[in-house]
Amino acid sequence: MKIEMERFRVRAGKEARAREWIAFLRENPAAFRETLEPERMYVETIFFETVGDALYLWWYTLQGEDGAELSDSTHWLDERHAAYWRECIDPNEPSLLLTPEVHMSPERVEEAMRPLGE
């Protein structure tokens, strides 16, 4: 299982679009969930953080091995999600990736997160 917590800076002037992006994801939970299985994404949580005048988006994810990449998806939600990403995330600002040191969850939870059919 891959666990990540990563922060990305929103381009200056794109803060309202970034909030629209997250609202779009929140308003389409069924479609969002459809995209999780091919990615073997068990948990995806997005946070906002404001530091001074800068807005950041944090992604916390738990993902199984060999999941599909967002860039390979043809799902309409992923295509729009990727378009928002390209518009809103500042590619000139390095992301901040936190390294997990300890992760614990009950065995029954980890068993439930195994891909269907395995």
ROLO-864867 format. One record per atom (N, C-alpha, C): x, y, z; residue in three letters. Coordinates in pm, whole numbers, plus 50000, padded with zeros to 5 digits. Atoms other than C-alpha are relative to their C-alpha. Example, Ala and Ser with C-alpha at 12.3 -4.5 7.8 and 13.67 -1.06 7.14 Angstrom:
SITE       u       v       w   rest
SITE   50089   49881   50000    ALA
SITE   51230   49550   50780    ALA
SITE   50090   50120   50000    ALA
SITE   49918   49881   49994    SER
SITE   51367   49894   50714    SER
SITE   49923   50109   50073    SER
END
This chain:
SITE       u       v       w   rest
SITE   50085   49883   50000    MET
SITE   50000   50000   50000    MET
SITE   50090   50124   50000    MET
SITE   49927   49874   50007    LYS
SITE   50127   50347   49912    LYS
SITE   49919   50107   50073    LYS
SITE   50064   49895   49923    ILE
SITE   50047   50627   50156    ILE
SITE   50073   50130   49971    ILE
SITE   49937   49872   50030    GLU
SITE   50107   50988   50058    GLU
SITE   49922   50116   50061    GLU
SITE   50055   49871   49959    MET
SITE   50049   51334   50197    MET
SITE   50085   50102   49928    MET
SITE   49922   49910   50084    GLU
SITE   50152   51595   49942    GLU
SITE   49926   50132   49981    GLU
SITE   50055   49865   50011    ARG
SITE   50103   51970   49913    ARG
SITE   50042   50063   49868    ARG
SITE   49978   49932   50127    PHE
SITE   50070   52169   49589    PHE
SITE   49951   50143   50010    PHE
SITE   50039   49860   49996    ARG
SITE   50061   52545   49552    ARG
SITE   49906   50032   49884    ARG
SITE   50094   49951   50102    VAL
SITE   49770   52702   49366    VAL
SITE   50060   50127   49939    VAL
SITE   49949   49881   50069    ARG
SITE   49872   52958   49105    ARG
SITE   49932   50125   50056    ARG
SITE   50057   49872   49958    ALA
SITE   49824   53319   49215    ALA
SITE   49890   50039   49902    ALA
SITE   50113   49961   50083    GLY
SITE   49488   53440   49087    GLY
SITE   49906   49886   49965    GLY
SITE   50083   50117   50033    LYS
SITE   49346   53085   49055    LYS
SITE   49932   49942   50125    LYS
SITE   50057   50051   49876    GLU
SITE   49222   53051   49414    GLU
SITE   49851   49969   49988    GLU
SITE   50144   50025   50017    ALA
SITE   48853   53084   49319    ALA
SITE   49976   49877   49913    ALA
SITE   50014   50119   50085    ARG
SITE   48896   52823   49042    ARG
SITE   50034   49874   50079    ARG
SITE   49964   50116   49919    ALA
SITE   49065   52588   49289    ALA
SITE   49884   49963   50093    ALA
SITE   50116   50028   49913    ARG
SITE   48769   52622   49526    ARG
SITE   49884   49943   49918    ARG
SITE   50101   50055   50091    GLU
SITE   48535   52559   49230    GLU
SITE   50032   49854   49968    GLU
SITE   49953   50136   50028    TRP
SITE   48741   52247   49149    TRP
SITE   49959   49906   50112    TRP
SITE   50033   50086   49887    ILE
SITE   48697   52105   49497    ILE
SITE   49849   49988   50016    ILE
SITE   50147   50006   49996    ALA
SITE   48326   52195   49492    ALA
SITE   49949   49903   49894    ALA
SITE   50037   50092   50108    PHE
SITE   48298   52008   49159    PHE
SITE   50017   49855   50046    PHE
SITE   49978   50137   49951    LEU
SITE   48450   51695   49318    LEU
SITE   49897   49965   50108    LEU
SITE   50096   50023   49891    ARG
SITE   48226   51731   49625    ARG
SITE   49859   49978   49946    ARG
SITE   50134   50009   50058    GLU
SITE   47916   51767   49403    GLU
SITE   49979   49876   49915    GLU
SITE   50009   50119   50086    ASN
SITE   47992   51447   49207    ASN
SITE   50057   49877   50070    ASN
SITE   49940   50110   49924    PRO
SITE   48056   51181   49473    PRO
SITE   49989   49864   49931    PRO
SITE   50014   50131   50065    ALA
SITE   47923   50887   49270    ALA
SITE   50104   49986   49889    ALA
SITE   49901   50005   50108    ALA
SITE   48141   50970   48970    ALA
SITE   50142   49995   50057    ALA
SITE   49869   50001   49935    PHE
SITE   48438   51041   49197    PHE
SITE   50033   49858   50047    PHE
SITE   49977   50137   49951    ARG
SITE   48398   50697   49356    ARG
SITE   50025   49902   49885    ARG
SITE   49977   50088   50116    GLU
SITE   48380   50533   49011    GLU
SITE   50147   50002   49957    GLU
SITE   49861   49987   50044    THR
SITE   48731   50660   48942    THR
SITE   50098   49934   50097    THR
SITE   49909   50052   49898    LEU
SITE   48877   50516   49262    LEU
SITE   50040   49854   49977    LEU
SITE   49969   50142   50017    GLU
SITE   48856   50143   49181    GLU
SITE   50112   49975   49898    GLU
SITE   49891   50025   50095    PRO
SITE   49070   50151   48862    PRO
SITE   50135   50049   50051    PRO
SITE   49876   49946   49944    GLU
SITE   49328   50359   49049    GLU
SITE   50047   49921   50123    GLU
SITE   49976   50071   49873    ARG
SITE   49313   50118   49345    ARG
SITE   50023   50101   50112    ARG
SITE   49994   49894   49901    MET
SITE   49265   50433   49549    MET
SITE   49899   49968   50109    MET
SITE   50088   50037   49889    TYR
SITE   49127   50336   49888    TYR
SITE   49951   50123   50075    TYR
SITE   50036   49876   49932    VAL
SITE   49126   50684   50039    VAL
SITE   50063   50115   49922    VAL
SITE   49947   49876   50058    GLU
SITE   49164   51025   49876    GLU
SITE   49930   50114   50071    GLU
SITE   50052   49888   49924    THR
SITE   49120   51332   50091    THR
SITE   50079   50124   49960    THR
SITE   49936   49876   50043    ILE
SITE   49192   51690   49984    ILE
SITE   49971   50108   50104    ILE
SITE   50009   49892   49902    PHE
SITE   49259   51979   50222    PHE
SITE   50045   50131   49936    PHE
SITE   49950   49866   50033    PHE
SITE   49302   52355   50177    PHE
SITE   50091   50046   50112    PHE
SITE   49916   49933   49902    GLU
SITE   49580   52546   50351    GLU
SITE   50034   50137   49941    GLU
SITE   49960   49866   50040    THR
SITE   49646   52920   50335    THR
SITE   50120   50041   50082    THR
SITE   49879   49952   49936    VAL
SITE   49994   53050   50412    VAL
SITE   50027   50138   49942    VAL
SITE   49988   49863   50052    GLY
SITE   50018   53428   50384    GLY
SITE   49893   50021   49895    GLY
SITE   50094   49979   50110    ASP
SITE   49859   53506   50048    ASP
SITE   49987   49877   49910    ASP
SITE   49997   50118   50086    ALA
SITE   49923   53160   49903    ALA
SITE   49900   49894   50046    ALA
SITE   50092   50111   49973    LEU
SITE   49663   52882   49878    LEU
SITE   50068   49872   49955    LEU
SITE   49943   50132   50031    TYR
SITE   49778   52520   49885    TYR
SITE   49890   49896   50008    TYR
SITE   50085   50118   49990    LEU
SITE   49596   52194   49824    LEU
SITE   50087   49886   50048    LEU
SITE   49934   50120   49947    TRP
SITE   49702   51889   50025    TRP
SITE   49920   49878   49958    TRP
SITE   50061   50129   50032    TRP
SITE   49629   51535   49905    TRP
SITE   50051   49897   50098    TRP
SITE   49967   50115   49916    TYR
SITE   49620   51247   50152    TYR
SITE   49940   49879   49931    TYR
SITE   50050   50115   50074    THR
SITE   49595   50913   49974    THR
SITE   50055   49869   50056    THR
SITE   49960   50138   49976    LEU
SITE   49608   50541   50047    LEU
SITE   49965   49927   49872    LEU
SITE   50020   50060   50132    GLN
SITE   49655   50352   49723    GLN
SITE   50065   49862   49996    GLN
SITE   49947   50133   50020    GLY
SITE   49704   49988   49637    GLY
SITE   50103   49998   49889    GLY
SITE   49898   50017   50104    GLU
SITE   49975   49857   49409    GLU
SITE   49937   49990   49862    GLU
SITE   50037   50014   50140    ASP
SITE   49947   49879   49030    ASP
SITE   49868   50067   49963    ASP
SITE   50120   49926   50036    GLY
SITE   49663   50131   49023    GLY
SITE   50020   50078   49872    GLY
SITE   49994   49921   50123    ALA
SITE   49581   50312   48700    ALA
SITE   50037   50144   50034    ALA
SITE   49963   49861   49983    GLU
SITE   49721   50661   48659    GLU
SITE   49887   50090   49952    GLU
SITE   50101   49902   50040    LEU
SITE   49494   50964   48634    LEU
SITE   50018   50036   49853    LEU
SITE   49973   49961   50139    SER
SITE   49662   51052   48304    SER
SITE   49953   49896   49898    SER
SITE   50046   50106   50089    ASP
SITE   49548   50718   48156    ASP
SITE   49848   49987   49997    ASP
SITE   50145   50013   49988    SER
SITE   49183   50762   48253    SER
SITE   49928   50076   49890    SER
SITE   50089   49932   50095    THR
SITE   48912   50847   48001    THR
SITE   49867   50034   50065    THR
SITE   50123   49967   49927    HIS
SITE   48645   50894   48270    HIS
SITE   49981   50151   49996    HIS
SITE   50027   49857   50014    TRP
SITE   48476   51233   48228    TRP
SITE   50042   50079   50123    TRP
SITE   49961   49927   49880    LEU
SITE   48539   51330   48590    LEU
SITE   50151   50016   50007    LEU
SITE   49854   49990   49998    ASP
SITE   48911   51251   48567    ASP
SITE   50050   50099   49896    ASP
SITE   49958   49904   50103    GLU
SITE   48939   51450   48244    GLU
SITE   49980   50143   50049    GLU
SITE   50023   49865   49947    ARG
SITE   48785   51755   48412    ARG
SITE   50092   50028   50118    ARG
SITE   49909   49989   49885    HIS
SITE   48989   51695   48729    HIS
SITE   50140   50037   49950    HIS
SITE   49868   49971   50056    ALA
SITE   49309   51694   48520    ALA
SITE   50006   50140   49939    ALA
SITE   50004   49865   50057    ALA
SITE   49202   52014   48340    ALA
SITE   50009   50105   50111    ALA
SITE   49989   49908   49886    TYR
SITE   49149   52190   48674    TYR
SITE   50144   50000   50052    TYR
SITE   49863   50010   49952    TRP
SITE   49490   52061   48786    TRP
SITE   50094   50087   49915    TRP
SITE   49912   49925   50090    ARG
SITE   49665   52205   48480    ARG
SITE   49977   50151   50014    ARG
SITE   50032   49858   49988    GLU
SITE   49486   52538   48526    GLU
SITE   50042   50057   50135    GLU
SITE   49987   49945   49866    CYS
SITE   49524   52573   48902    CYS
SITE   50133   49975   50071    CYS
SITE   49879   50033   49925    ILE
SITE   49842   52403   49024    ILE
SITE   50121   50066   49935    ILE
SITE   49881   49929   50047    ASP
SITE   50162   52605   48994    ASP
SITE   50113   49901   49975    ASP
SITE   49896   50098   50029    PRO
SITE   50416   52384   48813    PRO
SITE   50141   50048   50037    PRO
SITE   49869   49945   49964    ASN
SITE   50701   52617   48911    ASN
SITE   50029   49992   50149    ASN
SITE   49984   50013   49855    GLU
SITE   50647   52560   49283    GLU
SITE   50012   49852   50033    GLU
SITE   49986   50143   49966    PRO
SITE   50785   52226   49405    PRO
SITE   49895   49958   50103    PRO
SITE   50095   50053   49902    SER
SITE   50537   52009   49590    SER
SITE   50077   49965   50127    SER
SITE   49942   50043   49873    LEU
SITE   50597   51911   49950    LEU
SITE   49940   49863   50031    LEU
SITE   50045   50137   49975    LEU
SITE   50576   51535   50006    LEU
SITE   50045   49958   50139    LEU
SITE   49968   50050   49867    LEU
SITE   50556   51410   50363    LEU
SITE   50019   49849   49992    LEU
SITE   49971   50143   49998    THR
SITE   50702   51065   50431    THR
SITE   49937   49938   50124    THR
SITE   50059   50064   49881    PRO
SITE   50493   50841   50655    PRO
SITE   50104   49916   50073    PRO
SITE   49908   50077   49916    GLU
SITE   50692   50692   50940    GLU
SITE   49930   49880   50062    GLU
SITE   50078   50108   49939    VAL
SITE   50418   50482   51097    VAL
SITE   49858   50009   49946    VAL
SITE   50141   50008   50039    HIS
SITE   50081   50370   50968    HIS
SITE   49943   49875   50066    HIS
SITE   50067   50114   49938    MET
SITE   49847   50148   51163    MET
SITE   49852   50004   49964    MET
SITE   50143   50015   50019    SER
SITE   49505   50022   51077    SER
SITE   49965   49857   50035    SER
SITE   50039   50136   49967    PRO
SITE   49309   49719   51188    PRO
SITE   50014   49907   49879    PRO
SITE   49985   50096   50109    GLU
SITE   49373   49406   50982    GLU
SITE   49872   49989   49918    GLU
SITE   50127   50012   50073    ARG
SITE   49003   49389   50893    ARG
SITE   49982   50117   49903    ARG
SITE   50009   49885   50091    VAL
SITE   49027   49738   50739    VAL
SITE   50093   49978   49882    VAL
SITE   49906   50026   50108    GLU
SITE   49337   49646   50538    GLU
SITE   49950   49887   49910    GLU
SITE   50056   50111   50081    GLU
SITE   49170   49322   50425    GLU
SITE   49887   50052   49911    GLU
SITE   50110   49944   50077    ALA
SITE   48865   49520   50313    ALA
SITE   50049   50088   49885    ALA
SITE   49947   49913   50104    MET
SITE   49089   49743   50101    MET
SITE   50069   49922   49887    MET
SITE   49939   50078   50108    ARG
SITE   49225   49458   49890    ARG
SITE   49912   50012   49876    ARG
SITE   50080   49989   50123    PRO
SITE   49117   49482   49525    PRO
SITE   49899   49887   49987    PRO
SITE   50104   50101   50023    LEU
SITE   48802   49298   49425    LEU
SITE   50059   49883   49922    LEU
SITE   49954   50119   50070    GLY
SITE   48872   48942   49314    GLY
SITE   50134   49946   50047    GLY
SITE   49872   50052   49948    GLU
SITE   49197   48901   49510    GLU
SITE   49981   49941   50137    GLU
END
